[in-house]
Amino acid sequence: MDDTAEDGGVATPTPEWAAAIRQARDETGYRGPDVPHTVGGIRARLRGERHDEFDAEPADVPDGALFQVFLYHWWTQALADNADGTRSPLRR
């Protein structure tokens, strides 16, 4: 499942993914920055001390469903890293 659509060489969220993000923001009160659902976007939003762990995982994850699990896991970690000081159940 690809959650982005190509638009002039730039990946943009599909309407379904954008709606899910809006719903999650509304339900959780998250007001941190957007975290793109891409390897580069997620890495850019992770705390620095998580980069080594994050960088090591893609080599062990094949394409397909397992790669999506990897992205979803780290995307939630990046959201938690950027939460505005509220207590988040996503923080490890």
C-alpha positions in Angstrom: 0.0 0.0 0.0 1.5 3.3 -1.1 0.3 6.3 1.0 1.6 8.9 -1.4 0.8 10.0 -4.9 3.4 11.4 -7.3 2.7 15.0 -8.2 5.3 16.6 -10.4 8.1 14.6 -8.8 7.0 15.4 -5.3 5.2 12.8 -3.1 2.0 14.1 -1.7 -0.3 12.3 0.7 -3.3 10.5 -0.8 -6.7 11.9 0.3 -7.2 8.8 2.5 -3.9 9.3 4.3 -4.5 13.1 4.7 -7.9 12.4 6.2 -6.4 9.8 8.6 -3.8 12.4 9.7 -6.5 15.0 10.3 -8.6 12.6 12.3 -5.7 11.5 14.4 -4.8 15.2 15.1 -8.4 16.0 16.1 -8.7 12.9 18.4 -5.3 13.2 20.1 -4.8 17.0 20.1 -1.4 16.6 18.5 -0.2 20.0 17.3 3.4 19.1 16.3 4.8 19.4 12.8 3.7 17.2 10.0 5.8 14.1 9.6 5.9 12.8 6.0 5.3 9.1 5.7 8.6 8.5 3.9 12.0 7.2 5.1 13.6 10.7 4.7 10.6 12.5 6.2 10.5 10.3 9.3 14.3 10.3 9.8 14.3 14.1 9.7 11.7 14.3 12.5 13.3 11.7 14.8 15.4 12.7 17.8 19.1 12.5 16.9 19.8 9.6 19.3 17.3 7.4 17.4 19.0 7.8 14.0 21.4 4.9 14.3 18.6 2.5 15.3 16.3 3.8 12.5 19.1 3.6 9.9 19.9 0.0 10.7 16.4 -1.3 10.2 15.6 -0.7 6.5 18.4 -3.1 5.4 16.6 -5.9 7.4 13.1 -5.1 6.1 12.0 -6.3 2.7 9.7 -4.3 0.4 5.9 -4.8 0.8 3.9 -5.2 3.9 6.8 -5.5 6.3 8.2 -2.3 5.0 4.9 -0.5 5.7 5.0 -1.9 9.2 8.5 -0.4 9.6 7.3 3.0 8.3 4.2 3.1 10.5 6.2 2.1 13.6 8.9 4.8 13.1 6.3 7.4 11.9 4.5 7.1 15.3 7.9 7.4 17.0 8.6 10.6 15.0 5.2 12.0 16.0 5.9 11.3 19.7 9.4 12.9 19.4 7.7 16.1 18.1 4.7 16.2 20.4 4.4 19.6 22.1 5.3 18.5 25.6 2.2 16.6 26.3 2.4 13.1 27.7 2.2 10.7 24.8 1.5 7.0 25.0 3.7 6.7 21.9 6.9 7.7 23.7 9.3 4.9 24.5 
